[in-house]
Amino acid sequence: MVRLRLDLAYDGTDFSGWARQPGRRTVQGEIEQALGRILRLGGPAQLTVAGRTDAGVHARGQVCHVDVPEESTAELDGNRGPLSVDERLAALVRRLGGVLPPDVRVHRVCVAPEGFDARFSALFRRYAYRVSDAAGGVDPLRRREVVWHNRPLDDGALNAAAARLIGEHDFAAFCKKREGATTIRELQRLDWVREPDGTLVATVVADAFCHSMVRALVGSLLAAGDGRRPVEWPGEVLTRAVRDSGVHVAPAHGLCLEEVGYPPDAELAARAEATRRVRTPAGSAAGDAALENE
């Protein structure tokens, strides 16, 4: 078997999220079917992803891996005779481009370094959340990726509130709790920048995220940013570590997974082992399933 790393992007609008679901159109389902067909695997491939995104959430820098029989890549030789490994994988990218629907693209496929695990080897995930507070609404050409907030937002208040959430905390107040799963996360970065066109972009970086965490954080910050709540409120909610009915989860379509970061190749296996130990209580399946999901 050979482990392949895939780097991909997708518009989440018309998907029921990343994870394969019976009777629903998902990113995982589309790619697994395409790989199975191109490599003649006799069925769908089995992908492992860095971060399982929810319905409507986009990705620009998603990463996954798949284990396939080494001989299956020979299906890519075609009539040109035996190809090198790099040539075969370049051919696979082209073939995927012709088979996959236009709202999901695989940009790169390579043989994964030893010890690589798309999920457990990751050091961080970086998301962006895009909001417009323009009086007339969002540019219609960006309506699928930018959320309209119909109150003026104060950049300073957004960042003052965000600063109170940085660090390692129990984010139970901003997560959908799952049995056997930890809600302790290290939030490494959370800040807002207003772009020249007026769009506000929140950059959110953590070692991992629990279900609905980014959108719940954004929802609390928007309440502070438009003056409905004081800037101290999101931090107070965090300290209480219980869900607050005042926190409204922000819409999915403003969220995009921009980047997944990994350590040097020599440290991949150790990182994966350490992540499994910390994020999966007693090796439980529930803890594994809740490692990251936005």
Backbone as CSV, one residue per row, in Angstrom:
resi,resn,N_x,N_y,N_z,CA_x,CA_y,CA_z,C_x,C_y,C_z
1,MET,0.833,-1.194,0.000,0.000,0.000,0.000,0.872,1.250,0.000
2,VAL,0.357,2.308,-0.599,1.042,3.586,-0.601,0.068,4.639,-0.088
3,ARG,0.560,5.547,0.751,-0.279,6.626,1.291,-0.077,7.886,0.454
4,LEU,-1.182,8.415,-0.056,-1.146,9.623,-0.857,-1.720,10.785,-0.068
5,ARG,-1.084,11.937,-0.173,-1.615,13.179,0.396,-2.292,13.969,-0.716
6,LEU,-3.515,14.430,-0.445,-4.258,15.248,-1.392,-4.485,16.629,-0.795
7,ASP,-4.179,17.678,-1.557,-4.477,19.051,-1.177,-5.624,19.533,-2.061
8,LEU,-6.675,20.062,-1.445,-7.887,20.342,-2.203,-8.624,21.569,-1.694
9,ALA,-9.606,21.989,-2.486,-10.449,23.136,-2.148,-11.865,22.832,-2.611
10,TYR,-12.850,23.477,-1.965,-14.228,23.292,-2.398,-15.113,24.439,-1.941
11,ASP,-16.154,24.655,-2.726,-17.240,25.565,-2.374,-18.284,24.704,-1.669
12,GLY,-18.487,24.944,-0.379,-19.351,24.077,0.416,-20.836,24.309,0.249
13,THR,-21.238,25.278,-0.583,-22.643,25.679,-0.670,-23.588,24.519,-0.910
14,ASP,-23.264,23.679,-1.868,-24.190,22.615,-2.277,-23.824,21.242,-1.721
15,PHE,-22.959,21.219,-0.700,-22.583,19.964,-0.055,-23.203,19.866,1.334
16,SER,-23.511,18.659,1.750,-23.971,18.409,3.123,-22.766,18.171,4.023
17,GLY,-21.759,19.020,3.871,-20.547,18.896,4.676,-19.526,17.990,4.031
18,TRP,-18.419,17.781,4.756,-17.351,16.901,4.273,-17.740,15.441,4.362
19,ALA,-18.209,15.006,5.520,-18.297,13.581,5.838,-19.349,12.843,5.020
20,ARG,-18.969,11.673,4.535,-19.854,10.806,3.779,-21.136,10.517,4.556
21,GLN,-22.293,10.680,3.900,-23.590,10.410,4.508,-24.489,9.739,3.468
22,PRO,-25.180,8.674,3.843,-26.053,7.989,2.886,-27.113,8.929,2.321
23,GLY,-27.252,8.935,1.007,-28.293,9.715,0.370,-28.031,11.199,0.287
24,ARG,-26.844,11.654,0.701,-26.521,13.082,0.657,-25.250,13.320,-0.140
25,ARG,-25.186,14.491,-0.747,-24.005,14.864,-1.525,-22.963,15.465,-0.593
26,THR,-21.798,14.841,-0.505,-20.737,15.306,0.385,-19.418,15.385,-0.375
27,VAL,-18.493,16.174,0.159,-17.188,16.305,-0.473,-16.452,14.969,-0.434
28,GLN,-16.445,14.328,0.711,-15.778,13.038,0.850,-16.342,12.028,-0.142
29,GLY,-17.657,11.976,-0.240,-18.282,11.027,-1.140,-17.881,11.237,-2.588
30,GLU,-17.840,12.498,-3.032,-17.474,12.798,-4.418,-16.038,12.375,-4.718
31,ILE,-15.116,12.701,-3.812,-13.705,12.396,-4.070,-13.451,10.894,-3.979
32,GLU,-14.049,10.224,-3.002,-13.845,8.784,-2.876,-14.355,8.029,-4.096
33,GLN,-15.514,8.437,-4.600,-16.045,7.788,-5.800,-15.124,8.025,-6.992
34,ALA,-14.631,9.265,-7.130,-13.756,9.595,-8.256,-12.451,8.796,-8.196
35,LEU,-11.840,8.708,-7.020,-10.597,7.951,-6.876,-10.813,6.471,-7.160
36,GLY,-11.913,5.925,-6.637,-12.206,4.523,-6.875,-12.365,4.213,-8.350
37,ARG,-12.996,5.131,-9.057,-13.226,4.954,-10.498,-11.933,5.070,-11.284
38,ILE,-11.145,6.113,-11.014,-9.929,6.358,-11.787,-8.883,5.273,-11.536
39,LEU,-8.726,4.864,-10.263,-7.705,3.879,-9.905,-8.219,2.441,-9.965
40,ARG,-9.503,2.299,-10.344,-10.121,0.969,-10.467,-9.923,0.140,-9.206
41,LEU,-10.364,0.731,-8.093,-10.182,0.099,-6.785,-11.265,-0.933,-6.477
42,GLY,-12.284,-0.998,-7.311,-13.373,-1.932,-7.041,-14.385,-1.380,-6.066
43,GLY,-14.278,-0.096,-5.753,-15.185,0.574,-4.821,-14.594,1.911,-4.432
44,PRO,-15.321,2.701,-3.631,-14.803,4.008,-3.210,-13.528,3.879,-2.389
45,ALA,-12.653,4.869,-2.495,-11.476,4.944,-1.633,-11.924,5.315,-0.222
46,GLN,-11.005,5.273,0.746,-11.307,5.629,2.136,-10.405,6.784,2.554
47,LEU,-10.973,7.987,2.619,-10.193,9.185,2.914,-10.178,9.509,4.402
48,THR,-9.052,10.031,4.864,-8.924,10.607,6.197,-8.595,12.082,6.023
49,VAL,-9.356,12.959,6.678,-9.245,14.388,6.415,-8.716,15.143,7.627
50,ALA,-8.117,16.302,7.375,-7.568,17.117,8.461,-8.660,17.733,9.320
51,GLY,-9.747,18.188,8.696,-10.829,18.826,9.445,-12.145,18.645,8.720
52,ARG,-13.094,18.005,9.368,-14.383,17.737,8.725,-15.273,18.969,8.813
53,THR,-15.510,19.586,7.684,-16.305,20.805,7.656,-17.792,20.485,7.585
54,ASP,-18.600,21.371,8.174,-20.049,21.202,8.190,-20.679,21.662,6.883
55,ALA,-21.953,21.384,6.747,-22.703,21.795,5.556,-22.569,23.302,5.345
56,GLY,-22.228,23.698,4.127,-22.131,25.114,3.788,-20.781,25.750,4.027
57,VAL,-19.892,25.077,4.765,-18.558,25.623,5.051,-17.627,25.314,3.874
58,HIS,-16.780,26.272,3.530,-15.874,26.140,2.390,-14.469,25.725,2.847
59,ALA,-13.628,25.387,1.880,-12.219,25.104,2.171,-11.366,25.541,1.000
60,ARG,-10.261,26.172,1.299,-9.275,26.548,0.299,-7.991,25.756,0.496
61,GLY,-7.752,25.271,1.718,-6.508,24.568,2.026,-6.733,23.268,2.765
62,GLN,-7.732,22.510,2.364,-8.030,21.227,3.013,-6.968,20.191,2.642
63,VAL,-6.733,19.241,3.549,-5.755,18.171,3.330,-6.377,16.845,3.749
64,CYS,-6.153,15.808,2.955,-6.587,14.470,3.358,-5.565,13.456,2.865
65,HIS,-5.687,12.222,3.358,-4.827,11.159,2.835,-5.656,9.922,2.512
66,VAL,-5.093,9.089,1.660,-5.750,7.850,1.262,-4.683,6.785,1.055
67,ASP,-4.960,5.567,1.497,-4.064,4.432,1.292,-4.604,3.590,0.136
68,VAL,-3.778,3.388,-0.877,-4.200,2.614,-2.050,-3.125,1.585,-2.387
69,PRO,-3.508,0.488,-3.038,-2.489,-0.465,-3.489,-1.516,0.214,-4.452
70,GLU,-0.238,-0.014,-4.252,0.767,0.662,-5.072,0.554,0.402,-6.556
71,GLU,0.120,-0.822,-6.880,-0.055,-1.157,-8.287,-1.234,-0.438,-8.932
72,SER,-2.146,0.115,-8.104,-3.312,0.794,-8.676,-2.914,2.050,-9.452
73,THR,-1.806,2.668,-9.081,-1.390,3.884,-9.787,-0.917,3.579,-11.204
74,ALA,-0.649,2.292,-11.500,-0.264,1.922,-12.860,-1.400,2.148,-13.844
75,GLU,-2.629,2.265,-13.308,-3.769,2.561,-14.171,-3.621,3.919,-14.847
76,LEU,-2.718,4.752,-14.337,-2.542,6.100,-14.869,-1.528,6.154,-16.012
77,ASP,-0.869,5.027,-16.315,0.142,5.023,-17.362,-0.451,5.265,-18.746
78,GLY,-1.668,4.779,-18.975,-2.309,4.960,-20.274,-1.525,4.275,-21.370
79,ASN,-1.471,4.917,-22.523,-0.773,4.345,-23.684,0.649,4.845,-23.828
80,ARG,1.123,5.565,-22.810,2.447,6.177,-22.927,3.561,5.318,-22.349
81,GLY,3.196,4.127,-21.905,4.201,3.279,-21.293,4.376,3.619,-19.832
82,PRO,5.260,2.929,-19.115,5.461,3.170,-17.690,5.858,4.617,-17.403
83,LEU,5.197,5.225,-16.416,5.495,6.595,-16.005,6.198,6.575,-14.655
84,SER,6.899,7.638,-14.336,7.471,7.779,-13.001,6.347,8.037,-12.004
85,VAL,6.662,7.925,-10.720,5.654,8.168,-9.683,5.106,9.588,-9.796
86,ASP,5.993,10.568,-9.965,5.551,11.956,-10.068,4.650,12.164,-11.285
87,GLU,5.001,11.530,-12.405,4.181,11.656,-13.613,2.814,11.022,-13.408
88,ARG,2.780,9.899,-12.717,1.492,9.243,-12.448,0.597,10.120,-11.570
89,LEU,1.181,10.739,-10.568,0.370,11.555,-9.658,-0.077,12.846,-10.331
90,ALA,0.757,13.393,-11.215,0.330,14.558,-12.001,-0.829,14.170,-12.915
91,ALA,-0.768,12.970,-13.470,-1.861,12.470,-14.312,-3.126,12.277,-13.485
92,LEU,-2.967,11.838,-12.239,-4.120,11.660,-11.365,-4.814,12.992,-11.096
93,VAL,-4.037,14.046,-10.860,-4.627,15.374,-10.648,-5.440,15.792,-11.868
94,ARG,-4.874,15.576,-13.059,-5.593,15.935,-14.282,-6.867,15.112,-14.442
95,ARG,-6.782,13.815,-14.152,-7.953,12.943,-14.280,-9.035,13.351,-13.290
96,LEU,-8.640,13.698,-12.077,-9.614,14.150,-11.086,-10.290,15.442,-11.541
97,GLY,-9.507,16.314,-12.187,-10.077,17.554,-12.699,-11.158,17.310,-13.728
98,GLY,-11.034,16.210,-14.468,-12.034,15.908,-15.475,-13.237,15.164,-14.953
99,VAL,-13.089,14.520,-13.786,-14.164,13.686,-13.239,-14.962,14.402,-12.151
100,LEU,-14.285,15.179,-11.319,-14.956,15.829,-10.196,-15.832,16.989,-10.665
101,PRO,-16.895,17.292,-9.911,-17.717,18.461,-10.237,-16.924,19.742,-9.992
102,PRO,-17.344,20.854,-10.609,-16.541,22.080,-10.535,-16.464,22.727,-9.171
103,ASP,-17.294,22.295,-8.194,-17.222,22.917,-6.870,-16.272,22.198,-5.919
104,VAL,-15.493,21.249,-6.436,-14.418,20.647,-5.647,-13.242,20.372,-6.568
105,ARG,-12.042,20.812,-6.166,-10.825,20.670,-6.964,-9.703,20.091,-6.117
106,VAL,-9.008,19.091,-6.651,-7.789,18.574,-6.038,-6.622,19.234,-6.752
107,HIS,-5.848,20.030,-6.021,-4.759,20.801,-6.626,-3.445,20.037,-6.701
108,ARG,-3.269,19.081,-5.763,-1.966,18.408,-5.683,-2.141,17.041,-5.050
109,VAL,-1.409,16.058,-5.583,-1.336,14.725,-4.980,0.136,14.348,-4.909
110,CYS,0.568,13.864,-3.749,1.953,13.412,-3.610,1.994,12.200,-2.692
111,VAL,3.084,11.469,-2.749,3.288,10.368,-1.807,3.573,10.975,-0.441
112,ALA,2.797,10.588,0.556,2.937,11.174,1.895,4.244,10.720,2.540
113,PRO,4.902,11.600,3.295,6.105,11.193,4.025,5.759,10.119,5.072
114,GLU,6.731,9.376,5.471,6.528,8.346,6.481,5.987,8.978,7.771
115,GLY,4.959,8.372,8.348,4.383,8.867,9.596,3.305,9.911,9.410
116,PHE,3.017,10.304,8.165,2.028,11.355,7.919,0.613,10.849,8.133
117,ASP,-0.161,11.624,8.895,-1.591,11.395,9.061,-2.268,12.748,8.911
118,ALA,-3.140,12.871,7.925,-3.727,14.181,7.628,-4.400,14.785,8.842
119,ARG,-5.029,13.967,9.670,-5.737,14.475,10.848,-4.813,14.636,12.037
120,PHE,-4.177,13.576,12.446,-3.466,13.592,13.722,-2.079,14.238,13.669
121,SER,-1.482,14.332,12.490,-0.164,14.971,12.402,-0.244,16.493,12.359
122,ALA,-1.432,17.057,12.191,-1.567,18.502,12.019,-1.183,19.260,13.290
123,LEU,-0.467,20.368,13.102,-0.123,21.260,14.210,-1.209,22.306,14.440
124,PHE,-1.835,22.756,13.358,-2.868,23.781,13.494,-3.788,23.751,12.285
125,ARG,-4.976,24.327,12.472,-5.910,24.624,11.379,-6.162,26.125,11.409
126,ARG,-6.139,26.726,10.234,-6.406,28.164,10.137,-7.679,28.384,9.333
127,TYR,-8.646,29.025,9.979,-9.915,29.366,9.332,-10.000,30.872,9.141
128,ALA,-10.793,31.277,8.176,-11.164,32.683,8.009,-12.684,32.765,8.017
129,TYR,-13.189,33.814,8.676,-14.631,34.074,8.646,-14.828,35.480,8.094
130,ARG,-15.667,35.607,7.060,-15.826,36.871,6.338,-17.223,37.452,6.557
131,VAL,-17.250,38.730,6.958,-18.494,39.431,7.279,-18.492,40.802,6.614
132,SER,-19.633,41.213,6.113,-19.802,42.568,5.606,-20.884,43.276,6.411
133,ASP,-20.583,44.515,6.827,-21.597,45.328,7.502,-22.021,46.498,6.612
134,ALA,-21.802,46.357,5.296,-22.198,47.407,4.356,-23.701,47.648,4.454
135,ALA,-24.085,48.910,4.433,-25.495,49.255,4.621,-26.403,48.583,3.597
136,GLY,-25.935,48.443,2.372,-26.778,47.875,1.321,-26.673,46.380,1.159
137,GLY,-25.851,45.725,1.973,-25.705,44.275,1.873,-24.415,43.859,1.185
138,VAL,-24.241,42.543,1.039,-23.019,41.951,0.494,-22.990,42.084,-1.028
139,ASP,-21.792,42.286,-1.563,-21.579,42.214,-3.004,-22.194,40.903,-3.496
140,PRO,-23.149,40.939,-4.430,-23.806,39.705,-4.855,-22.857,38.664,-5.439
141,LEU,-21.708,39.093,-5.950,-20.741,38.143,-6.489,-19.979,37.408,-5.385
142,ARG,-20.128,37.876,-4.129,-19.438,37.220,-3.006,-20.431,36.679,-1.971
143,ARG,-21.682,36.579,-2.363,-22.726,36.215,-1.402,-22.570,34.810,-0.841
144,ARG,-21.831,33.944,-1.527,-21.662,32.569,-1.049,-20.544,32.427,-0.028
145,GLU,-19.737,33.471,0.140,-18.597,33.365,1.060,-18.543,34.476,2.100
146,VAL,-19.405,35.483,1.974,-19.422,36.599,2.913,-20.808,36.735,3.518
147,VAL,-20.859,36.813,4.845,-22.124,36.962,5.574,-22.441,38.445,5.747
148,TRP,-23.687,38.817,5.556,-24.090,40.200,5.806,-24.566,40.356,7.240
149,HIS,-23.994,41.337,7.938,-24.408,41.695,9.294,-25.066,43.066,9.205
150,ASN,-26.322,43.145,9.546,-27.069,44.380,9.260,-26.976,45.440,10.350
151,ARG,-25.890,45.410,11.119,-25.563,46.448,12.088,-24.109,46.855,11.872
152,PRO,-23.763,48.123,12.049,-22.354,48.528,11.928,-21.498,47.830,12.975
153,LEU,-20.308,47.421,12.571,-19.389,46.717,13.463,-18.174,47.584,13.750
154,ASP,-17.754,47.580,15.006,-16.590,48.348,15.460,-15.382,47.415,15.483
155,ASP,-14.400,47.695,14.628,-13.214,46.835,14.545,-12.504,46.717,15.892
156,GLY,-12.374,47.836,16.590,-11.686,47.834,17.878,-12.394,46.964,18.899
157,ALA,-13.720,47.040,18.944,-14.487,46.218,19.889,-14.361,44.742,19.553
158,LEU,-14.387,44.403,18.261,-14.221,43.006,17.847,-12.896,42.445,18.342
159,ASN,-11.824,43.206,18.169,-10.506,42.713,18.567,-10.305,42.721,20.077
160,ALA,-10.908,43.692,20.761,-10.820,43.710,22.223,-11.514,42.498,22.818
161,ALA,-12.657,42.139,22.257,-13.384,40.967,22.736,-12.636,39.682,22.386
162,ALA,-12.073,39.628,21.187,-11.361,38.437,20.726,-10.133,38.145,21.581
163,ALA,-9.439,39.202,22.024,-8.209,39.021,22.795,-8.447,38.255,24.087
164,ARG,-9.652,38.302,24.618,-9.991,37.632,25.872,-10.189,36.126,25.707
165,LEU,-10.151,35.649,24.469,-10.402,34.236,24.211,-9.145,33.461,23.849
166,ILE,-8.026,34.160,23.653,-6.785,33.515,23.226,-6.212,32.649,24.347
167,GLY,-5.609,31.523,23.954,-4.952,30.652,24.923,-5.607,29.290,25.007
168,GLU,-5.105,28.472,25.925,-5.676,27.131,26.139,-6.782,27.228,27.182
169,HIS,-7.977,26.829,26.802,-9.136,26.915,27.675,-10.060,25.729,27.408
170,ASP,-11.010,25.567,28.304,-12.133,24.674,28.044,-13.174,25.494,27.281
171,PHE,-13.364,25.169,26.007,-14.286,25.924,25.154,-15.677,25.297,25.130
172,ALA,-16.058,24.655,26.238,-17.369,24.006,26.297,-18.505,24.976,25.989
173,ALA,-18.339,26.253,26.332,-19.387,27.252,26.086,-19.591,27.513,24.607
174,PHE,-18.625,27.120,23.776,-18.696,27.404,22.347,-18.669,26.132,21.496
175,CYS,-18.900,24.991,22.116,-18.855,23.716,21.398,-20.139,22.934,21.612
176,LYS,-20.470,22.117,20.638,-21.535,21.145,20.826,-20.904,19.913,21.468
177,LYS,-21.249,19.682,22.717,-20.613,18.622,23.492,-20.911,17.245,22.911
178,ARG,-19.888,16.394,22.845,-20.048,15.024,22.389,-19.532,14.081,23.459
179,GLU,-20.247,13.012,23.651,-19.926,12.055,24.718,-18.491,11.553,24.578
180,GLY,-17.729,11.662,25.653,-16.371,11.155,25.687,-15.332,12.031,25.018
181,ALA,-15.736,13.222,24.545,-14.800,14.083,23.816,-14.424,15.296,24.665
182,THR,-13.161,15.671,24.608,-12.702,16.853,25.325,-13.062,18.124,24.567
183,THR,-13.315,19.198,25.317,-13.568,20.508,24.706,-12.441,21.486,25.029
184,ILE,-11.320,20.959,25.514,-10.149,21.789,25.777,-9.384,21.975,24.478
185,ARG,-9.137,23.231,24.135,-8.431,23.566,22.904,-7.460,24.716,23.175
186,GLU,-6.431,24.825,22.328,-5.500,25.951,22.403,-5.806,26.893,21.235
187,LEU,-6.438,28.014,21.548,-6.729,29.019,20.525,-5.492,29.895,20.371
188,GLN,-4.808,29.732,19.251,-3.513,30.387,19.055,-3.638,31.800,18.485
189,ARG,-4.695,32.030,17.720,-4.876,33.356,17.117,-6.356,33.597,16.850
190,LEU,-6.809,34.804,17.139,-8.169,35.228,16.802,-8.154,36.747,16.700
191,ASP,-8.197,37.248,15.487,-8.205,38.703,15.296,-8.965,39.057,14.030
192,TRP,-9.332,40.349,13.950,-10.133,40.857,12.842,-9.373,41.931,12.079
193,VAL,-9.516,41.910,10.758,-8.945,42.931,9.888,-10.032,43.359,8.904
194,ARG,-10.139,44.675,8.696,-11.079,45.169,7.689,-10.319,45.373,6.384
195,GLU,-10.743,44.677,5.342,-10.084,44.758,4.047,-10.466,46.058,3.326
196,PRO,-9.717,46.420,2.278,-9.995,47.679,1.574,-11.432,47.815,1.077
197,ASP,-12.076,46.692,0.736,-13.459,46.780,0.251,-14.475,46.852,1.388
198,GLY,-13.987,46.877,2.649,-14.874,46.973,3.799,-15.226,45.653,4.440
199,THR,-14.884,44.537,3.798,-15.172,43.225,4.380,-14.316,43.000,5.620
200,LEU,-14.935,42.538,6.688,-14.215,42.169,7.908,-13.864,40.687,7.860
201,VAL,-12.598,40.376,8.118,-12.140,38.991,8.074,-11.550,38.616,9.430
202,ALA,-12.123,37.603,10.046,-11.565,37.051,11.283,-10.633,35.899,10.925
203,THR,-9.419,35.927,11.442,-8.492,34.806,11.291,-8.481,34.030,12.600
204,VAL,-8.745,32.730,12.511,-8.885,31.887,13.696,-7.961,30.687,13.545
205,VAL,-7.023,30.537,14.467,-6.047,29.444,14.404,-6.058,28.704,15.737
206,ALA,-6.114,27.368,15.666,-6.035,26.541,16.866,-5.407,25.207,16.509
207,ASP,-4.983,24.470,17.547,-4.437,23.144,17.297,-5.515,22.241,16.704
208,ALA,-6.753,22.417,17.155,-7.905,21.690,16.627,-9.151,22.420,17.091
209,PHE,-10.275,22.086,16.491,-11.537,22.726,16.843,-12.584,21.664,17.152
210,CYS,-13.454,21.962,18.093,-14.587,21.072,18.319,-15.791,21.583,17.521
211,HIS,-16.831,20.793,17.499,-17.963,21.048,16.619,-18.615,22.401,16.892
212,SER,-18.747,23.226,15.852,-19.380,24.546,15.837,-18.577,25.623,16.559
213,MET,-17.343,25.316,16.976,-16.574,26.236,17.817,-16.297,27.579,17.137
214,VAL,-15.785,27.569,15.903,-15.429,28.837,15.251,-16.665,29.700,15.062
215,ARG,-17.741,29.128,14.583,-18.935,29.914,14.306,-19.603,30.425,15.589
216,ALA,-19.480,29.671,16.676,-20.007,30.158,17.958,-19.153,31.309,18.482
217,LEU,-17.825,31.183,18.344,-16.942,32.283,18.752,-17.263,33.544,17.954
218,VAL,-17.388,33.400,16.644,-17.701,34.551,15.798,-19.043,35.160,16.191
219,GLY,-20.039,34.313,16.448,-21.346,34.821,16.843,-21.286,35.667,18.102
220,SER,-20.484,35.236,19.078,-20.361,36.017,20.317,-19.624,37.327,20.068
221,LEU,-18.618,37.292,19.197,-17.846,38.498,18.919,-18.656,39.528,18.132
222,LEU,-19.506,39.076,17.240,-20.344,40.012,16.492,-21.288,40.765,17.432
223,ALA,-21.774,40.083,18.470,-22.635,40.752,19.443,-21.882,41.840,20.194
224,ALA,-20.588,41.603,20.454,-19.765,42.633,21.101,-19.381,43.721,20.106
225,GLY,-19.166,43.330,18.860,-18.733,44.288,17.853,-19.792,45.284,17.438
226,ASP,-21.065,44.909,17.555,-22.122,45.852,17.166,-22.768,46.549,18.366
227,GLY,-22.211,46.306,19.576,-22.672,47.015,20.760,-23.812,46.379,21.517
228,ARG,-24.296,45.230,21.064,-25.372,44.580,21.804,-24.874,43.998,23.130
229,ARG,-23.600,43.682,23.187,-22.977,43.145,24.402,-21.685,43.912,24.661
230,PRO,-21.245,43.962,25.912,-19.946,44.586,26.206,-18.811,43.710,25.702
231,VAL,-17.634,44.315,25.506,-16.502,43.555,24.976,-16.056,42.454,25.937
232,GLU,-16.405,42.577,27.205,-16.013,41.559,28.183,-16.869,40.296,28.085
233,TRP,-18.028,40.399,27.446,-19.012,39.305,27.497,-18.512,37.973,26.932
234,PRO,-17.889,37.924,25.742,-17.417,36.614,25.250,-16.462,35.926,26.216
235,GLY,-15.567,36.700,26.845,-14.649,36.126,27.823,-15.365,35.601,29.051
236,GLU,-16.415,36.290,29.473,-17.203,35.822,30.616,-17.925,34.522,30.292
237,VAL,-18.443,34.435,29.077,-19.099,33.194,28.633,-18.099,32.042,28.640
238,LEU,-16.897,32.290,28.150,-15.845,31.275,28.130,-15.552,30.765,29.533
239,THR,-15.437,31.680,30.492,-15.096,31.318,31.867,-16.159,30.426,32.496
240,ARG,-17.427,30.653,32.148,-18.514,29.840,32.733,-18.523,28.419,32.194
241,ALA,-17.954,28.196,31.012,-17.780,26.857,30.427,-19.083,26.088,30.246
242,VAL,-20.184,26.793,30.061,-21.461,26.146,29.733,-22.106,26.928,28.595
243,ARG,-22.896,26.229,27.767,-23.535,26.910,26.642,-24.429,28.035,27.136
244,ASP,-24.343,29.171,26.463,-25.120,30.354,26.802,-26.108,30.606,25.676
245,SER,-27.374,30.743,26.028,-28.407,30.945,25.010,-28.212,32.251,24.242
246,GLY,-27.392,33.152,24.786,-27.131,34.413,24.111,-26.118,34.300,22.990
247,VAL,-25.415,33.159,22.904,-24.427,32.953,21.844,-25.127,32.337,20.637
248,HIS,-25.171,33.078,19.553,-25.782,32.585,18.323,-24.686,32.144,17.361
249,VAL,-24.780,30.909,16.877,-23.794,30.374,15.942,-23.916,31.112,14.607
250,ALA,-22.819,31.666,14.133,-22.820,32.440,12.890,-23.077,31.519,11.695
251,PRO,-23.639,32.058,10.609,-23.950,31.238,9.432,-22.727,30.520,8.863
252,ALA,-22.961,29.344,8.294,-21.869,28.496,7.817,-21.120,29.088,6.640
253,HIS,-21.802,29.799,5.745,-21.166,30.161,4.477,-20.091,31.232,4.594
254,GLY,-19.965,31.869,5.764,-18.887,32.836,5.961,-17.569,32.197,6.336
255,LEU,-17.584,30.884,6.602,-16.412,30.200,7.142,-15.665,29.438,6.047
256,CYS,-14.331,29.541,6.084,-13.491,28.835,5.106,-12.236,28.307,5.793
257,LEU,-11.942,27.020,5.583,-10.689,26.435,6.057,-9.585,26.842,5.093
258,GLU,-8.680,27.675,5.564,-7.662,28.262,4.689,-6.362,27.470,4.646
259,GLU,-5.994,26.837,5.768,-4.677,26.189,5.821,-4.645,25.162,6.937
260,VAL,-3.907,24.069,6.691,-3.581,23.090,7.725,-2.063,23.020,7.799
261,GLY,-1.502,23.190,8.995,-0.053,23.209,9.156,0.467,21.918,9.751
262,TYR,1.627,21.463,9.276,2.237,20.218,9.739,3.682,20.460,10.147
263,PRO,4.237,19.619,11.021,5.645,19.749,11.415,6.560,19.206,10.324
264,PRO,7.877,19.351,10.489,8.810,18.730,9.547,8.571,17.222,9.450
265,ASP,8.952,16.625,8.323,8.663,15.211,8.068,9.130,14.299,9.200
266,ALA,10.279,14.595,9.774,10.848,13.723,10.810,9.997,13.711,12.081
267,GLU,9.112,14.716,12.235,8.311,14.832,13.458,6.851,14.427,13.267
268,LEU,6.483,13.978,12.062,5.080,13.693,11.761,4.517,12.567,12.628
269,ALA,5.242,11.460,12.727,4.744,10.309,13.473,4.591,10.641,14.958
270,ALA,5.581,11.342,15.525,5.512,11.701,16.944,4.349,12.642,17.211
271,ARG,4.116,13.574,16.297,2.991,14.490,16.459,1.665,13.731,16.426
272,ALA,1.536,12.786,15.499,0.308,12.002,15.403,0.061,11.212,16.683
273,GLU,1.111,10.615,17.228,0.976,9.833,18.459,0.564,10.725,19.630
274,ALA,1.194,11.891,19.736,0.873,12.800,20.833,-0.553,13.317,20.724
275,THR,-1.008,13.622,19.510,-2.362,14.140,19.313,-3.397,13.092,19.674
276,ARG,-3.177,11.868,19.251,-4.116,10.792,19.598,-4.236,10.651,21.120
277,ARG,-3.119,10.748,21.804,-3.115,10.558,23.251,-3.874,11.676,23.966
278,VAL,-3.695,12.914,23.496,-4.310,14.062,24.161,-5.779,14.217,23.783
279,ARG,-6.077,14.027,22.496,-7.414,14.339,21.998,-8.404,13.197,22.085
280,THR,-7.932,11.992,22.339,-8.825,10.844,22.360,-8.840,10.241,23.752
281,PRO,-9.788,10.634,24.630,-9.833,10.122,25.988,-9.947,8.604,26.011
282,ALA,-8.992,7.965,26.656,-8.994,6.505,26.821,-9.118,5.792,25.477
283,GLY,-8.657,6.456,24.402,-8.728,5.834,23.088,-10.127,5.670,22.551
284,SER,-11.069,6.446,23.056,-12.470,6.257,22.677,-12.734,6.696,21.255
285,ALA,-13.660,6.033,20.603,-14.066,6.405,19.249,-14.698,7.780,19.238
286,ALA,-15.425,8.107,20.309,-16.092,9.421,20.362,-15.073,10.540,20.394
287,GLY,-14.002,10.347,21.171,-12.973,11.370,21.230,-12.308,11.557,19.885
288,ASP,-12.051,10.430,19.202,-11.468,10.509,17.865,-12.376,11.262,16.916
289,ALA,-13.669,10.972,16.982,-14.611,11.584,16.053,-14.754,13.079,16.257
290,ALA,-14.497,13.526,17.477,-14.698,14.944,17.779,-13.406,15.744,17.761
291,LEU,-12.366,15.171,17.193,-11.087,15.875,17.189,-11.193,17.237,16.558
292,GLU,-11.838,17.305,15.407,-12.083,18.601,14.782,-13.256,18.475,13.849
293,ASN,-14.114,19.455,13.889,-15.274,19.461,13.029,-15.842,20.875,13.035
294,GLU,-15.791,21.552,11.906,-16.342,22.908,11.821,-17.300,23.023,10.655
